[in-house]
Each structure stands twice: as structure tokens, then as C-alpha cells.
Amino acid sequence: MEKFKHLLTFFGTMGAHPAAFLTVVAYAALWLVFQRDTFDWHGVATLATWMMTLFIQRSEHRDTQAIHGKLDELLRAAPGAESRLARLDDAEPEDIEKLRQSGRPTP
């Protein structure tokens, strides 16, 4: 189950990578080459939905990275702050949620 959780997190991160956009373009090109007769308005809508999903994912990833950078700097600058919390973003989302619910500040 741990490998599956890591894989899901990896795919979420890769959805924000510029290569994901190239994947959509390659998919559209292959669709046009091999199945031109099925590429209609439904196909355009499918590709547009996929691209918008990637745009949103990329924007959210950028915002999250900016917040993490700011918080990491605050943790480094604050005297007595737990520097281990700066590495909390390496944990899986379920582990972070458990940590937040427990109220303990150590990862």
C-alpha cells in the first residue's frame, strides 16, 4: 500500500510538470493520425478538459511550492522552531493529516 501511495503522489506531482502538456499534445497528434474519423467536437472537448485540468494542477502546484518556501524560511528564521517541520512536505498526505490531527508538532 505504501508504494501505491507514493505512486499516486508521484503522478500528482508529474501532472504539474511541463512534460504533462507535451503528453496531451502527443496524444492529440496520435489521435488525429490514427483515429481522425472519431476526432470531433467531443474529442476537442476531451482535450480541452484535460488541458484545463493540467493548467489548474500546475497553478496549484506553483502556489503550494511558494507557500512551502515561505514557511521553510520562517522556520529557519524563527528561534526555537523545529527544523524537522521544514521537511514535512516529503511525507505522504495521509501521514501529514494524521500528524495534524494528533496535534504533535514533530513529523
Kinemage of the C-alpha trace (Angstrom):
@kinemage 1
@onewidth
@group {chain A} dominant
@subgroup {mainchain}
@vectorlist {calphas} color= white
{ca met a 1} P 0.000 0.000 0.000
{ca glu a 2} L 2.916 2.356 0.706
{ca lys a 3} L 4.229 2.011 -2.853
{ca phe a 4} L 0.753 2.757 -4.207
{ca lys a 5} L 0.524 5.937 -2.093
{ca his a 6} L 3.967 7.039 -3.310
{ca leu a 7} L 2.911 6.330 -6.897
{ca leu a 8} L -0.243 8.448 -6.539
{ca thr a 9} L 1.796 11.322 -5.091
{ca phe a 10} L 4.312 10.970 -7.918
{ca phe a 11} L 1.567 11.151 -10.573
{ca gly a 12} L 0.077 14.201 -8.865
{ca thr a 13} L 3.444 15.928 -8.994
{ca met a 14} L 4.042 14.897 -12.594
{ca gly a 15} L 0.675 16.394 -13.545
{ca ala a 16} L 2.225 19.786 -12.787
{ca his a 17} L 5.342 19.112 -14.872
{ca pro a 18} L 5.614 20.716 -18.338
{ca ala a 19} L 6.034 17.247 -19.850
{ca ala a 20} L 2.386 16.551 -18.984
{ca phe a 21} L 1.361 19.203 -21.508
{ca leu a 22} L 3.548 17.564 -24.136
{ca thr a 23} L 1.778 14.289 -23.388
{ca val a 24} L -1.583 15.889 -24.231
{ca val a 25} L -0.190 17.322 -27.471
{ca ala a 26} L 1.304 13.941 -28.425
{ca tyr a 27} L -1.993 12.235 -27.563
{ca ala a 28} L -3.901 14.687 -29.772
{ca ala a 29} L -1.445 14.188 -32.645
{ca leu a 30} L -1.695 10.411 -32.399
{ca trp a 31} L -5.475 10.647 -32.224
{ca leu a 32} L -5.512 12.703 -35.413
{ca val a 33} L -3.175 10.282 -37.186
{ca phe a 34} L -4.804 7.007 -36.170
{ca gln a 35} L -8.453 7.880 -35.483
{ca arg a 36} L -9.159 11.047 -37.465
{ca asp a 37} L -12.774 9.998 -38.065
{ca thr a 38} L -13.506 9.953 -34.299
{ca phe a 39} L -11.897 13.346 -33.658
{ca asp a 40} L -14.968 15.581 -33.470
{ca trp a 41} L -16.260 18.196 -31.009
{ca his a 42} L -16.322 15.542 -28.326
{ca gly a 43} L -12.612 14.948 -28.922
{ca val a 44} L -11.865 18.662 -28.762
{ca ala a 45} L -13.828 18.918 -25.505
{ca thr a 46} L -11.927 15.959 -24.084
{ca leu a 47} L -8.567 17.524 -24.893
{ca ala a 48} L -9.685 20.948 -23.609
{ca thr a 49} L -10.814 19.381 -20.326
{ca trp a 50} L -7.527 17.548 -19.988
{ca met a 51} L -5.538 20.739 -20.668
{ca met a 52} L -7.589 22.783 -18.183
{ca thr a 53} L -7.022 20.106 -15.548
{ca leu a 54} L -3.281 20.365 -16.138
{ca phe a 55} L -3.401 24.187 -16.004
{ca ile a 56} L -5.184 24.043 -12.660
{ca gln a 57} L -2.796 21.398 -11.335
{ca arg a 58} L 0.212 23.468 -12.406
{ca ser a 59} L -1.175 26.626 -10.797
{ca glu a 60} L -1.944 24.848 -7.533
{ca his a 61} L 1.494 23.224 -7.519
{ca arg a 62} L 3.168 26.626 -8.010
{ca asp a 63} L 1.129 28.158 -5.177
{ca thr a 64} L 1.900 25.246 -2.870
{ca gln a 65} L 5.613 25.446 -3.613
{ca ala a 66} L 5.596 29.191 -2.915
{ca ile a 67} L 3.848 28.663 0.429
{ca his a 68} L 6.290 25.898 1.354
{ca gly a 69} L 9.242 28.124 0.503
{ca lys a 70} L 7.900 30.934 2.667
{ca leu a 71} L 7.138 28.615 5.575
{ca asp a 72} L 10.559 26.970 5.317
{ca glu a 73} L 12.181 30.398 5.531
{ca leu a 74} L 10.074 31.284 8.580
{ca leu a 75} L 11.060 28.008 10.265
{ca arg a 76} L 14.730 28.720 9.587
{ca ala a 77} L 14.478 32.299 10.875
{ca ala a 78} L 12.379 31.649 13.996
{ca pro a 79} L 14.459 30.876 17.084
{ca gly a 80} L 13.436 27.589 18.684
{ca ala a 81} L 11.444 26.405 15.659
{ca glu a 82} L 11.556 22.712 14.813
{ca ser a 83} L 13.658 22.499 11.651
{ca arg a 84} L 12.295 18.978 11.037
{ca leu a 85} L 8.966 20.540 10.088
{ca ala a 86} L 10.628 22.076 7.012
{ca arg a 87} L 10.911 18.523 5.627
{ca leu a 88} L 7.278 17.660 6.320
{ca asp a 89} L 6.380 18.112 2.650
{ca asp a 90} L 8.323 14.899 1.908
{ca ala a 91} L 5.695 12.896 3.827
{ca glu a 92} L 2.598 11.356 2.284
{ca pro a 93} L -0.657 13.365 2.550
{ca glu a 94} L -2.278 10.784 4.848
{ca asp a 95} L 0.704 10.941 7.233
{ca ile a 96} L 0.585 14.740 7.310
{ca glu a 97} L -3.140 14.658 8.060
{ca lys a 98} L -2.596 12.187 10.927
{ca leu a 99} L 0.131 14.444 12.295
{ca arg a 100} L -2.128 17.496 12.136
{ca gln a 101} L -4.978 15.652 13.868
{ca ser a 102} L -2.734 14.391 16.652
{ca gly a 103} L -1.620 17.927 17.461
{ca arg a 104} L 2.012 16.867 17.805
{ca pro a 105} L 4.467 19.206 16.047
{ca thr a 106} L 7.060 16.544 15.185
{ca pro a 107} L 6.948 14.509 11.976
